Amino acid sequence: MVSYNPKIWFAYIFRIHRSDTFRKLFPLLLLIALYSGVIAYFEIEYFKLDETSHVKNLFVIHTTLGFVISLLLAYRINSAYDRWWEGRKLWGALVNNSRNLAIKLSVILKDEKDLAYFRKLIPSYASILNKHLKDEETSMQLFEHVDLALDHHKHRPNQIAKMLFQKINDLYVTHKISGEQLIILNNEIQSFTDICGGCERIKNTPIPYSYSTFIKKFIFIFVLTLPYAYVFTLGYYVIPVVTFIFYVLASIELISEEIEEPFGYDDNDLPTSKISENIKKHIEEIL
């Protein structure tokens, strides 16, 4: 995730980051500029269309459809940001629940071996969930007092959650914790699975295919028809104007695509690896 100071304007206006849409769209921008120039040349120099041509009236279509495309793009980027923000809230809840579980265990448990077990296993859930959402392979991890061997053909976060609850149940059976304490700790373990399910819902439910493809087609058809009408009022200035309009519309779609799935490796995806490291640091401090 890109860290920046939102109060600084000019430094970012004139800086082209690798995640900037201008860099990604640059080849298409050149093609749109070339296309607009060709249309302007044929209408002005070759066909010599005058003000009475019906082609000039095409701007009526753009005036009407401009409002429609603005609504579609506003909904598109808002829905994508909602998915990004929900993912951030879920990982924020994971941080808080991990801390709460560690705080309760640090007070309840007295045996150092039991504390060492949870000191290693609680941060492992965040680490495994991060790799699970990014489809990364996780090798066998061996800790002191903890043998964490995962079956890669099964749901990996569920295996960690099962180990956590199995240990808590063993503590209850050996009378190291009471029934009331078992219920309290069970709620914390259950919250881990709820968070995992919420993240998987975001990851496995993309924006409907028909909606996403329709917006892309709409943008291209809208932009490709712009030069025909606006050559009459802008002349060859239609080249930068149409190119800029395409840049704005296509950038909104690109930004939406990047943030709608927030658990990947894009520059603006959530820093889940960093959050996992912070959870590990905080749990070790508590336990």
C-alpha positions as MATLAB code, in Angstrom:
seq = 'MVSYNPKIWFAYIFRIHRSDTFRKLFPLLLLIALYSGVIAYFEIEYFKLDETSHVKNLFVIHTTLGFVISLLLAYRINSAYDRWWEGRKLWGALVNNSRNLAIKLSVILKDEKDLAYFRKLIPSYASILNKHLKDEETSMQLFEHVDLALDHHKHRPNQIAKMLFQKINDLYVTHKISGEQLIILNNEIQSFTDICGGCERIKNTPIPYSYSTFIKKFIFIFVLTLPYAYVFTLGYYVIPVVTFIFYVLASIELISEEIEEPFGYDDNDLPTSKISENIKKHIEEIL';
ca = [
       0.000    0.000    0.000;
       1.338    3.435   -0.961;
       2.009    5.702    2.016;
       1.651    9.429    1.382;
       0.763   12.755    2.943;
      -2.687   13.818    1.634;
      -1.967   17.459    2.528;
       0.784   17.743   -0.089;
      -0.635   18.598   -3.512;
       2.021   19.676   -5.965;
       4.502   16.909   -5.156;
       1.955   14.285   -6.216;
       0.452   16.205   -9.126;
       3.756   16.207  -10.990;
       4.929   12.768   -9.826;
       4.112    9.672  -11.893;
       4.081    6.647   -9.601;
       4.268    3.153  -11.077;
       0.646    2.632   -9.994;
      -0.473    5.861  -11.681;
      -3.158    5.294  -14.294;
      -1.389    7.616  -16.747;
       1.532    5.185  -16.970;
      -0.797    2.214  -17.513;
      -2.967    3.985  -20.067;
      -0.184    5.727  -21.982;
      -0.225    3.393  -25.054;
      -4.017    3.674  -25.295;
      -3.842    7.440  -24.888;
      -1.524    7.624  -27.882;
      -3.916    5.498  -29.937;
      -6.894    7.673  -28.963;
      -4.937   10.813  -29.863;
      -3.969    9.322  -33.227;
      -7.541    8.213  -33.881;
      -8.906   11.675  -33.019;
      -6.337   13.288  -35.304;
      -7.332   11.047  -38.225;
     -11.042   11.811  -37.751;
     -10.291   15.548  -37.535;
      -8.189   15.416  -40.709;
     -10.860   13.623  -42.746;
     -13.685   15.897  -41.597;
     -11.733   19.155  -42.005;
      -9.349   18.542  -44.884;
     -10.732   15.623  -46.890;
     -14.536   15.757  -46.700;
     -14.567   19.470  -45.799;
     -17.769   19.149  -43.778;
     -19.458   22.465  -42.999;
     -21.661   23.603  -40.115;
     -24.813   22.315  -41.804;
     -23.659   18.688  -41.687;
     -25.807   16.364  -39.591;
     -22.628   14.893  -38.101;
     -22.411   17.999  -35.947;
     -25.610   16.989  -34.145;
     -24.008   13.868  -32.677;
     -23.111   15.924  -29.605;
     -26.747   15.479  -28.473;
     -26.035   11.783  -27.878;
     -22.944   12.561  -25.811;
     -24.834   15.138  -23.750;
     -27.493   12.559  -22.876;
     -25.179    9.594  -22.318;
     -22.635   11.666  -20.368;
     -24.999   11.735  -17.403;
     -25.568    7.980  -17.641;
     -21.871    7.124  -17.769;
     -21.143    9.405  -14.809;
     -23.727    7.545  -12.717;
     -22.337    4.166  -13.737;
     -18.738    5.135  -12.939;
     -19.722    6.729   -9.612;
     -21.449    3.519   -8.553;
     -18.523    1.460   -9.884;
     -15.835    3.183   -7.857;
     -18.029    3.469   -4.741;
     -18.768   -0.251   -4.751;
     -15.072   -1.034   -5.276;
     -14.052    1.252   -2.390;
     -16.687   -0.339   -0.149;
     -15.030   -3.715   -0.737;
     -11.583   -2.240    0.011;
     -12.798   -0.529    3.184;
     -14.665   -3.619    4.391;
     -11.463   -5.630    3.970;
      -9.608   -3.051    6.054;
     -12.252   -3.213    8.793;
     -12.032   -7.011    8.871;
      -8.267   -6.923    9.309;
      -8.631   -4.217   11.946;
     -11.007   -6.533   13.788;
      -8.435   -9.330   13.478;
      -5.839   -7.097   15.152;
      -8.185   -6.258   18.035;
      -9.422   -9.820   18.521;
      -5.866  -11.185   18.535;
      -4.919   -8.653   21.212;
      -8.042   -9.393   23.265;
      -7.401  -13.139   23.160;
      -3.767  -12.638   24.161;
      -4.685  -10.272   27.024;
      -7.238  -12.717   28.436;
      -4.849  -15.656   28.160;
      -2.022  -13.687   29.779;
      -4.204  -13.175   32.854;
      -5.826  -16.623   32.943;
      -2.828  -18.865   32.251;
       0.149  -19.324   34.547;
       2.098  -22.104   32.820;
       4.869  -20.714   30.605;
       4.528  -23.601   28.131;
       0.877  -22.769   27.563;
       1.692  -19.104   27.107;
       4.487  -19.963   24.656;
       2.048  -22.059   22.617;
      -0.369  -19.179   22.156;
       2.487  -16.704   21.696;
       3.372  -18.556   18.499;
      -0.025  -19.771   17.334;
      -2.139  -16.589   17.587;
       0.101  -14.563   15.207;
       0.249  -17.611   12.932;
      -3.451  -17.245   12.173;
      -2.960  -13.765   10.707;
       0.098  -14.910    8.768;
      -1.653  -17.976    7.350;
      -4.792  -15.956    6.518;
      -2.641  -13.433    4.629;
      -1.056  -16.210    2.556;
      -4.409  -17.944    2.119;
      -5.998  -14.807    0.633;
      -3.010  -14.310   -1.671;
      -2.998  -17.986   -2.696;
       0.527  -18.449   -1.412;
       1.877  -21.817   -0.345;
       2.756  -22.162    3.326;
       5.440  -24.611    4.322;
       5.599  -26.497    7.612;
       6.512  -24.097   10.386;
       8.261  -25.420   13.480;
       8.312  -23.361   16.662;
       9.600  -24.162   20.081;
       6.846  -26.045   21.960;
       4.652  -25.910   18.832;
       4.537  -28.336   15.901;
       2.584  -26.499   13.204;
       2.171  -28.880   10.285;
      -0.502  -27.845    7.801;
      -2.234  -29.914    5.160;
      -2.130  -27.797    2.010;
      -5.117  -29.658    0.554;
      -7.362  -28.414    3.366;
      -8.472  -24.966    4.514;
      -5.354  -23.633    6.244;
      -6.851  -20.891    8.475;
      -9.420  -23.399    9.736;
      -6.611  -25.726   10.757;
      -5.028  -22.994   12.881;
      -8.388  -22.107   14.438;
      -8.952  -25.778   15.255;
      -5.525  -25.995   16.924;
      -6.336  -22.926   19.016;
      -9.668  -24.293   20.173;
      -8.200  -27.764   20.740;
      -5.597  -26.252   23.062;
      -8.225  -24.213   24.933;
     -10.421  -27.295   25.295;
      -7.439  -29.263   26.625;
      -6.878  -26.522   29.200;
     -10.509  -26.883   30.275;
     -10.251  -30.668   30.500;
      -7.126  -30.388   32.655;
      -8.927  -27.814   34.856;
      -6.520  -24.994   34.020;
      -9.462  -22.828   32.970;
     -13.069  -22.805   34.158;
     -16.244  -23.277   32.113;
     -16.946  -19.542   32.140;
     -13.447  -18.831   30.893;
     -13.898  -21.466   28.164;
     -16.989  -19.646   26.904;
     -15.199  -16.282   26.903;
     -12.204  -17.650   24.987;
     -14.424  -19.574   22.573;
     -16.012  -16.308   21.430;
     -12.583  -14.925   20.528;
     -11.673  -18.039   18.494;
     -15.017  -17.916   16.704;
     -14.387  -14.298   15.696;
     -11.267  -15.404   13.770;
     -13.354  -17.687   11.558;
     -15.957  -14.944   11.045;
     -13.227  -12.569    9.852;
     -11.785  -15.207    7.524;
     -15.245  -15.808    6.047;
     -15.737  -12.077    5.457;
     -12.401  -11.800    3.641;
     -13.167  -14.843    1.504;
     -16.537  -13.359    0.587;
     -14.792  -10.258   -0.795;
     -12.117  -12.269   -2.589;
     -14.416  -14.886   -4.116;
     -17.279  -12.587   -5.165;
     -16.028  -10.208   -7.871;
     -18.056   -7.489   -9.527;
     -20.485   -9.182  -11.962;
     -18.837   -9.860  -15.319;
     -21.613   -8.305  -17.403;
     -21.475   -5.057  -15.407;
     -17.703   -4.712  -15.656;
     -17.548   -5.473  -19.395;
     -20.499   -3.202  -20.160;
     -18.756   -0.207  -18.574;
     -15.576   -0.856  -20.582;
     -17.513   -1.108  -23.842;
     -19.548    1.967  -22.949;
     -16.394    4.020  -22.291;
     -14.742    3.024  -25.573;
     -17.823    3.604  -27.736;
     -18.502    6.914  -26.002;
     -14.934    8.150  -26.518;
     -14.569    6.842  -30.070;
     -17.640    8.787  -31.190;
     -16.614   12.055  -29.517;
     -14.351   13.408  -32.308;
     -17.052   13.216  -34.993;
     -19.209   15.934  -33.419;
     -16.659   18.070  -31.590;
     -14.351   18.604  -34.553;
     -16.790   21.309  -35.689;
     -16.297   23.372  -32.516;
     -12.755   22.416  -31.486;
     -10.981   21.725  -34.745;
      -7.675   19.936  -34.172;
      -7.933   20.768  -30.459;
     -10.252   17.778  -30.363;
      -7.119   15.606  -30.107;
      -6.037   16.628  -26.565;
      -9.642   17.075  -25.393;
     -10.808   13.588  -26.374;
      -7.586   12.057  -25.072;
      -8.083   13.739  -21.702;
     -11.730   12.611  -21.503;
     -10.652    9.015  -22.171;
      -7.931    9.319  -19.521;
     -10.440   10.425  -16.880;
     -13.086    7.808  -17.665;
     -10.668    4.892  -18.097;
      -8.737    5.863  -14.960;
     -11.868    5.519  -12.829;
     -12.391    2.011  -14.184;
      -8.729    1.086  -13.612;
      -8.772    2.371  -10.036;
     -11.961    0.412   -9.367;
     -10.396   -2.780  -10.721;
      -7.358   -2.347   -8.484;
      -9.105   -1.726   -5.171;
     -12.112   -4.059   -5.552;
      -9.906   -7.045   -4.618;
      -7.807   -5.654   -1.746;
      -5.821   -8.756   -0.801;
      -3.389   -8.970   -3.711;
      -0.037   -7.408   -4.584;
      -1.128   -4.154   -6.232;
       0.358   -0.944   -4.869;
      -2.952    0.159   -3.372;
      -3.957   -3.200   -1.895;
      -4.186   -3.609    1.869;
      -0.848   -4.057    3.699;
      -1.887   -7.414    5.163;
       1.718   -8.611    5.504;
       2.580   -5.537    7.590;
      -0.553   -5.974    9.689;
       0.411   -9.618   10.310;
       3.865   -8.528   11.471;
       2.315   -5.975   13.837;
       0.019   -8.632   15.292;
       3.022  -10.862   15.942;
       4.873   -8.010   17.629;
       1.920   -7.079   19.861;
       1.136  -10.676   20.871;
       4.736  -11.294   21.859;
       4.660   -8.130   23.973;
       1.455   -9.234   25.746;
       2.397  -12.874   26.277;
];
